[in-house]
């Protein structure tokens, strides 16, 4: 099995390769969700964002980090269905923002 950090980097590499495809945001969303399910030991189908927020607060994760992480999850969902979500500039910005949020959350947990 891969370590959490290696899995994250592999998913990011996959997302980079998908920069021009619709599945870009899906892959980033999977990365966001994968970190949470791995670190919090919860199943993907058993949680809600409210539940994740509650668990993160119980683990004393800073509120601003929780908010940023949840915003990134929402951004992925929204961008998959938005016509301008697929522009290269927006994808680059999303990638950098989500990468930072994931690395910060990984360190916090």
N, C-alpha and C positions, 0 to 999 in steps of 0.2 A: 504494500500500500504506500502511496505517496504521502509525504508530509503536507500539512496545510499550505505552507508557503510555496512549495513546488507545484501543488495543484493550482493555486492562484495564478502563478506565473504561466503555467501551461494553458489555462483558460484565457489569460490575457493574450498569449501568442495566437490562440485560435481566433479571438475576437479581432486582432489586427488583420489576420488573413481574410476576415469576413467584412472588412471595412466597406466594401462596395455592395454588400448583400444585405437583404432584409433581416437576416438572422443575427446581425451585429448586436442589436439591443437584447435579443433573446439570450445570446451567449453571455453578455455582461450581467443580465438579470440572474442567470444560472450561477454565475460567479458570486454575486452578492448573496444569493440564497444558500449556495454551497458553503460559504464561510460560516454563516450563521448555523446551519444544520450540523456542520462538523464540530464547531466550537461549543455549541450549546447542547449538542446531543439530542436534537429534536428531529423528527421526521418532516420531510418537506410538505406532506399532506396534512400534518397535524397542527399547524400553527397558523396564526393570523399575524399581521403586522402589529396589532395591539398586544398580542401575546409576546411577540419578540421584544417589543419595547418594554414590557413589564419585566421580562427576564433580564434584559440588559440593565435596567434600573436596579434590580435586585443584586446584580453583579457590580454595582457602583460604577458603571460606565458613564462618562460625562454626558449630560443632556445634549450639549451642542453636537457631540459625535453621534449620538443616537438620532438626532434630528437630521443631520447631514446624511446618514446612512439610509434612513427612511425616505428622504427626499430623492436620493439616488435610485432607490427601488421604484418610486413613483415615476421618476423621469424615464426610466427604461420602459415602463408600461405605457406611458403617454407617447413616447417617441416611436414606438412600434406602429402606432396607428396614425401618426401625424405625417403629412406629406413633407414638411420641412425638417422633420427629424432625421431624414436620411441625407441631408446635405453633408458634405465632407467636413466643413467647419464645425457644424454642430456635433458631428460624430467625434471629431478630435477633442472638442471641449468636454463632451460627455465621458470619453475615455479617460482623460486626465483627472477629471473630478471623481469619477468612480474608482479609479486606481488609488487615488489618495485616500478616499473613504475606506476602501477595503484594507489598505495597509495600516491605516490608523486603527481600525476596528480590530484587526488581527493583533496588533500590538497591545491594545487595551484588554483583550481577552487572554 
